[in-house]
């Protein structure tokens, strides 16, 4: 009994010390990102009137189906769109708090022309822009040229903060270096996230009784279930000309790139990374081949699926295959499912029928997670030119824009996607949560070493031999880029 009493007294005396040690560990930030004292804390500094300049690719420039993009961080005061109002609020706040100005330009040329502008700026030392936004497909071409900052070396940016996309942080990294990134500071990376839209009125007219949202919640929204629904005689000649084409009714509207998206939905990618953060190919495996076999068979069924950028539509002289076929059909209520980027959703808010947003179907039954891809070309990512002046100050401003965007811009972005005639589609909101939480970025697709992505998008069943014919060249090109990065 005496020993027990002594032990209890000792424990009581030690409790303050134990609590103190625990608090010290929690405040050290050494265990994980959740252990910070304040994960929203950012540095505030007087920038003494400095002008921070942004260059942003003008996504959707000249397009009829991509509407409303006015820039990342940048905005149009005369447009008065809800997103522009929020972006202006953020910029005004940062300018006032940091005693600086934030200005910039939209670039309306081609992506390679933007790349060349950045190269010449770095080589010539003009310091015209402090950071810029472009898709990571084209920014990847700059990685081996030593013109982009390794963002991981900028101490004033903390990528563990909640306004940065942690999946992007992991997937974009090569050899523990980070050359482009996305988060709440930009919205077009969200727009470039792939999904499936469905026409609610057409679903009801067709007498389809399944609750698509519940199928998604129950992980029963699979490729097999999706294709089974599509093959219920939905696609049909409705104008009586005995030809099934873009003027008729379709079960599914898509494009060849989406065959790759379906493969990703099964958890497969072009590349994964080893323990040293070095990418390696994962193409030639049974899982990828099985997926492509099922996908090819479905996409080649011209009585069920309309593929915008495949014959006969590519032979009809359209200015834009997509807008003249799958996009128009969905807009006019003649297409049940449309697989596309979220960037298309705002343009459909004016259509007569209601529509909903769904995840890309699981590739296999029994999958425990959805997998979504972000377009390599219809998305934006932040990069910093190598010759920027005062890069730590640039990092401070980027962190501030990120933090305030999370609190101010992102909620408005969700509403912009989900509001429809003054109502809010709460089920689609739930689906967006699933989509954004399960998205990934495949640097193998962005770099497209040896043209590997092109094989995924061929309407041809000989994909095994096509992969085998290019893998030696693809591996050589991957190795060359890694060598440049490491040197």
C-alpha positions in Angstrom: 0.0 0.0 0.0 2.8 2.4 0.9 4.5 1.7 -2.5 1.2 2.4 -4.3 0.7 5.7 -2.5 4.3 6.8 -3.2 3.8 5.9 -6.9 0.6 7.9 -7.1 2.2 10.9 -5.5 5.1 10.7 -7.9 2.7 10.6 -10.8 0.8 13.7 -9.5 4.1 15.6 -9.2 5.1 14.6 -12.7 1.8 15.6 -14.4 2.7 19.3 -15.0 6.1 18.2 -16.4 4.4 15.7 -18.8 1.9 18.3 -19.9 4.7 20.8 -20.5 6.6 18.3 -22.6 3.5 17.5 -24.7 2.9 21.2 -25.3 6.5 21.7 -26.3 6.2 18.9 -28.9 2.8 20.2 -30.2 4.3 23.6 -30.7 7.5 22.5 -32.3 5.9 21.6 -35.7 8.2 18.6 -36.0 5.6 15.9 -35.9 3.1 16.9 -38.6 1.4 19.9 -40.1 -1.5 19.7 -37.6 0.9 20.4 -34.7 1.4 24.1 -35.6 0.3 26.6 -33.1 -1.6 28.5 -35.8 -1.7 27.0 -39.2 -3.2 30.2 -40.6 -0.4 32.5 -39.4 1.5 34.4 -42.1 4.3 36.9 -42.1 3.2 40.6 -42.5 5.9 43.0 -43.9 6.0 46.6 -45.2 6.9 46.2 -48.9 7.5 50.0 -49.2 5.3 50.4 -52.2 6.7 47.6 -54.4 4.7 46.6 -57.4 4.3 42.8 -57.7 3.5 41.9 -61.3 1.7 38.7 -62.4 1.5 37.1 -65.9 -1.4 34.8 -66.5 -2.3 32.7 -69.5 -5.7 33.7 -70.9 -7.4 30.4 -70.6 -10.5 30.1 -72.8 -9.4 33.0 -75.0 -11.5 32.9 -78.2 -13.6 30.0 -76.9 -17.4 29.9 -76.9 -17.7 27.2 -74.4 -15.1 28.4 -71.8 -16.5 31.5 -70.3 -15.9 33.8 -67.3 -12.1 33.4 -66.8 -10.5 36.8 -66.1 -7.2 35.6 -64.6 -5.7 34.2 -61.5 -5.6 36.9 -58.8 -6.2 39.4 -61.6 -9.8 40.6 -62.2 -11.9 42.8 -64.4 -13.5 45.6 -62.5 -16.1 46.3 -65.2 -17.3 42.6 -65.3 -18.7 42.7 -61.7 -18.8 38.9 -61.6 -19.0 37.4 -58.1 -15.5 35.8 -58.5 -14.0 39.1 -59.7 -15.5 41.0 -56.7 -13.9 38.5 -54.3 -10.5 38.7 -56.1 -10.6 42.5 -55.9 -11.4 42.2 -52.2 -8.3 40.0 -51.7 -6.0 42.2 -53.7 -7.2 45.3 -51.9 -6.6 43.6 -48.6 -3.1 42.5 -49.4 -2.2 45.8 -50.9 -3.3 47.7 -47.8 -1.8 45.2 -45.3 1.6 45.0 -47.1 1.9 48.5 -48.5 2.3 47.3 -52.1 0.5 47.1 -55.4 -0.4 44.0 -57.3 -0.9 44.2 -61.1 -0.5 42.0 -64.1 -1.3 41.0 -67.6 -3.3 38.3 -69.4 -1.3 36.5 -72.1 -3.4 35.8 -75.2 -0.7 34.1 -77.4 0.1 30.4 -77.5 1.6 28.5 -74.6 5.0 28.0 -76.3 5.0 31.8 -76.9 4.5 32.4 -73.1 7.3 29.9 -72.4 9.6 31.9 -74.8 8.6 35.1 -73.1 9.7 33.7 -69.7 12.9 32.3 -71.1 13.9 35.6 -72.7 13.0 37.5 -69.5 15.2 35.3 -67.4 18.1 35.3 -69.9 17.8 39.1 -70.5 17.4 39.9 -66.8 14.3 42.1 -67.4 12.5 41.1 -64.1 9.2 42.0 -65.8 7.1 39.6 -63.8 7.4 38.2 -60.3 5.3 35.0 -60.8 3.1 33.6 -63.5 0.3 31.0 -64.1 0.2 28.5 -66.9 -0.7 24.9 -67.3 1.8 22.4 -66.1 2.0 20.6 -69.5 3.8 23.6 -70.9 5.6 24.7 -67.8 7.1 21.2 -67.7 9.0 22.1 -70.8 10.8 24.8 -68.8 12.0 22.5 -66.0 15.2 21.3 -67.6 16.1 24.8 -68.9 17.0 26.2 -65.5 14.7 29.2 -65.8 12.2 28.3 -63.0 12.7 28.6 -59.3 12.7 25.5 -57.2 9.8 26.6 -55.0 10.9 24.4 -52.2 13.9 26.6 -51.6 11.8 29.7 -50.8 11.6 29.8 -47.1 8.7 32.4 -47.0 6.3 29.9 -48.6 5.1 27.1 -46.4 3.5 24.5 -48.6 2.1 22.6 -45.6 -0.4 25.4 -45.1 -4.0 24.5 -45.8 -4.3 26.8 -48.8 -2.0 24.7 -50.8 -3.0 21.5 -52.6 -1.2 18.7 -50.8 -1.8 16.2 -53.6 -0.2 18.6 -56.1 2.7 19.2 -53.7 3.4 15.5 -53.7 2.7 14.8 -57.4 4.5 17.8 -58.9 7.7 17.2 -57.0 10.7 15.7 -58.8 13.9 14.8 -56.9 12.4 16.8 -54.0 12.2 20.0 -56.2 9.0 21.8 -57.0 8.7 24.0 -60.1 4.9 24.6 -60.2 2.2 24.5 -57.6 -1.5 25.2 -57.2 -3.9 25.9 -54.3 -6.6 28.4 -53.3 -4.6 31.2 -54.9 -5.8 29.9 -58.3 -9.2 28.5 -59.4 -8.5 27.3 -62.9 -6.8 24.2 -61.5 -10.2 23.4 -60.1 -11.8 24.2 -63.5 -9.4 21.7 -65.1 -10.5 18.9 -62.8 -12.4 16.2 -64.8 -15.9 15.1 -63.9 -19.1 13.7 -65.4 -22.2 15.9 -65.9 -25.6 14.5 -66.4 -28.9 15.9 -67.6 -31.5 15.5 -64.9 -34.5 16.1 -67.1 -33.4 13.6 -69.8 -32.7 11.1 -67.0 -36.3 11.4 -65.8 -37.7 11.3 -69.4 -35.8 8.1 -70.1 -37.3 6.5 -66.9 -33.9 5.8 -65.3 -34.7 5.1 -61.7 -31.2 4.8 -60.2 -30.0 7.6 -57.9 -26.7 8.5 -59.5 -25.6 10.4 -56.4 -26.4 7.5 -54.1 -24.4 5.1 -56.4 -21.5 7.5 -56.0 -21.8 7.6 -52.2 -22.0 3.8 -52.0 -19.0 3.3 -54.3 -21.2 1.5 -56.8 -20.7 4.2 -59.5 -18.4 2.0 -61.5 -17.4 1.9 -65.2 -19.4 -1.3 -65.7 -22.5 0.3 -64.1 -22.0 3.5 -66.1 -21.6 1.6 -69.5 -24.6 -0.6 -68.7 -26.8 2.5 -68.3 -25.4 4.0 -71.5 -26.3 0.9 -73.5 -30.0 1.0 -72.6 -30.9 2.3 -76.1 -30.5 5.9 -75.1 -28.6 6.9 -78.3 -31.0 7.2 -81.2 -31.8 8.9 -84.4 -34.3 11.6 -83.4 -34.5 13.7 -86.6 -35.4 10.8 -88.9 -32.6 11.0 -91.4 -31.4 7.5 -90.6 -28.0 8.7 -89.6 -26.8 8.8 -86.0 -24.7 12.0 -85.7 -24.3 15.2 -83.7 -27.9 16.2 -84.4 -29.4 13.2 -82.5 -29.7 12.0 -78.9 -26.7 10.4 -77.2 -26.1 8.4 -74.0 -22.5 9.7 -73.7 -20.5 12.6 -75.1 -16.7 12.5 -74.7 -13.3 12.8 -76.4 -10.3 10.6 -76.8 -8.3 12.1 -74.0 -10.9 10.8 -71.6 -9.8 7.2 -72.3 -6.7 8.2 -70.3 -8.9 9.8 -67.6 -10.8 6.5 -67.2 -7.5 4.6 -66.7 -6.5 7.1 -63.9 -9.9 6.5 -62.3 -8.7 3.0 -61.6 -5.6 4.3 -59.7 -3.1 3.8 -62.6 -0.9 6.6 -63.9 1.8 7.0 -66.6 4.4 7.4 -63.9 4.8 7.0 -60.1 7.8 7.9 -58.0 10.3 5.9 -56.0 11.6 6.5 -52.4 14.0 9.2 -53.8 11.1 11.1 -55.5 12.3 10.0 -59.0 9.5 9.1 -61.5 9.3 5.8 -63.2 6.9 4.4 -65.8 4.0 2.2 -64.7 2.4 1.8 -68.1 3.1 -1.8 -69.1 1.1 -3.5 -66.3 -1.9 -5.8 -66.4 -4.2 -3.3 -64.7 -3.6 -0.5 -67.3 -4.0 -3.0 -70.1 -7.2 -4.4 -68.7 -8.6 -0.9 -68.3 -7.7 0.2 -71.8 -9.3 -3.0 -73.2 -12.7 -2.2 -71.7 -12.5 1.5 -72.4 -11.5 1.0 -76.1 -14.4 -1.4 -76.7 -16.8 1.1 -75.2 -15.5 4.1 -77.1 -15.5 2.3 -80.4 -19.3 1.6 -80.0 -20.6 4.4 -82.3 -24.2 3.4 -81.6 -23.8 4.5 -77.9 -20.9 7.0 -77.6 -20.2 10.2 -79.5 -16.4 10.9 -79.5 -16.0 14.6 -80.5 -12.4 14.4 -81.9 -12.8 11.2 -83.8 -14.4 10.3 -87.3 -16.8 11.1 -88.6 -16.9 14.5 -86.7 -13.3 15.4 -87.5 -14.1 15.1 -91.2 -17.1 17.5 -91.2 -15.1 20.8 -91.3 -16.2 22.1 -87.9 -14.2 25.1 -86.5 -14.4 23.3 -83.1 -15.2 19.6 -82.9 -16.1 19.8 -79.2 -18.4 22.8 -79.4 -20.2 21.5 -82.5 -20.8 18.0 -81.1 -20.7 16.9 -77.5 -21.0 20.4 -76.0 -23.9 21.5 -78.2 -25.7 18.2 -77.6 -25.5 18.5 -73.9 -26.5 22.2 -74.0 -29.6 21.3 -76.1 -30.7 18.5 -73.8 -29.9 15.7 -76.2 -27.1 14.0 -74.2 -27.4 12.2 -70.9 -23.8 12.1 -69.8 -21.0 14.5 -70.7 -17.4 13.9 -69.5 -15.4 17.1 -69.3 -13.6 19.6 -67.1 -15.5 21.6 -64.5 -14.7 24.7 -66.6 -17.6 23.8 -68.8 -20.1 23.9 -65.9 -20.7 27.7 -65.8 -21.5 27.8 -69.5 -24.3 25.3 -69.0 -26.0 27.4 -66.3 -28.0 29.1 -69.1 -29.3 25.8 -70.6 -33.0 25.0 -70.2 -32.5 21.7 -68.3 -31.1 21.1 -64.9 -27.9 19.1 -64.7 -25.8 17.5 -61.9 -22.1 16.8 -61.3 -20.8 13.3 -60.7 -17.3 11.8 -60.1 -15.6 9.9 -62.9 -16.8 6.3 -62.4 -14.6 3.9 -60.5 -12.8 1.7 -62.9 -13.3 -1.5 -60.9 -15.8 -2.9 -58.4 -14.4 -2.9 -54.9 -12.2 0.2 -55.3 -12.0 2.0 -52.0 -11.2 5.4 -53.5 -12.1 7.6 -56.4 -9.2 8.9 -58.5 -9.6 12.1 -60.6 -7.2 13.7 -62.9 -6.6 17.4 -63.6 -6.2 18.3 -67.3 -2.5 18.9 -68.2 -3.5 21.8 -70.6 -6.8 23.2 -69.2 -5.5 24.1 -65.8 -3.3 26.7 -64.2 -0.3 26.3 -61.9 2.0 28.9 -60.3 5.6 29.3 -61.2 8.4 31.8 -60.4 11.0 32.9 -62.9 14.6 32.2 -61.8 15.8 35.8 -62.0 13.0 37.4 -59.8 14.2 40.1 -57.4 13.6 39.6 -53.7 12.1 36.1 -54.0 11.4 35.9 -50.3 9.2 39.0 -50.5 7.5 37.4 -53.5 6.9 34.4 -51.4 5.4 36.4 -48.5 2.9 38.0 -50.9 2.0 34.7 -52.5 1.3 33.2 -49.0 -1.0 36.1 -48.2 -2.9 35.8 -51.4 -3.2 32.1 -50.8 -4.5 32.5 -47.2 -7.1 35.1 -48.1 -8.2 33.2 -51.2 -9.0 30.1 -49.1 -11.2 32.2 -46.8 -12.8 34.5 -49.4 -12.4 33.2 -53.0 -12.8 29.4 -52.6 -16.3 29.6 -51.0 -17.5 31.9 -53.8 -15.9 29.5 -56.4 -18.0 26.6 -55.0 -21.2 28.7 -55.3 -20.3 29.8 -58.8 -20.2 26.1 -59.9 -23.2 25.0 -58.0 -25.8 27.9 -58.2 -28.4 27.4 -60.8 -31.2 29.8 -61.3 -30.8 31.1 -57.7 -30.8 27.6 -56.2 -28.0 25.4 -55.0 -27.4 21.8 -56.0 -26.4 20.4 -52.6 -25.9 16.8 -54.0 -23.4 18.1 -56.6 -21.7 20.1 -53.8 -21.1 16.7 -52.1 -19.8 15.2 -55.3 -17.4 18.1 -55.7 -16.0 17.4 -52.3 -15.4 13.8 -53.4 -13.8 14.9 -56.7 -11.4 17.5 -55.2 -10.3 15.3 -52.4 -9.3 12.5 -54.8 -7.6 14.3 -57.6 -4.1 13.7 -58.8 -1.5 15.2 -61.1 0.4 12.9 -63.4 3.8 14.4 -64.4 4.2 11.5 -66.8 1.3 12.9 -68.8 2.6 16.5 -68.6 6.1 15.7 -69.8 4.7 13.0 -72.2 8.1 11.4 -72.6 8.3 9.6 -75.9 4.6 10.4 -76.7 3.3 7.9 -74.2 0.1 9.8 -73.5 -0.7 9.7 -77.2 -1.1 5.9 -77.1 -3.8 6.2 -74.5 -5.8 8.5 -76.8 -5.6 6.4 -79.9 -8.9 4.8 -81.1 -7.0 1.6 -81.8 -6.9 -1.8 -80.0 -3.2 -2.3 -80.7 -2.1 -0.3 -77.7 0.1 -3.0 -76.3 2.4 -3.1 -79.3 2.3 0.7 -79.6 3.5 1.1 -76.0 6.2 -1.5 -76.5 7.5 0.3 -79.6 8.1 3.6 -77.8 9.2 2.6 -74.3 12.9 2.6 -74.9 12.8 6.1 -76.3 10.5 7.3 -73.6 12.8 5.9 -70.9 15.8 7.7 -72.5 13.9 11.0 -72.5 12.8 10.6 -68.9 16.4 9.8 -67.8 17.7 12.9 -69.7 15.3 15.2 -67.8 16.1 13.7 -64.4 19.8 14.2 -65.2 19.3 17.8 -66.0 17.3 18.4 -62.9 19.9 16.7 -60.7 22.8 18.6 -62.3 
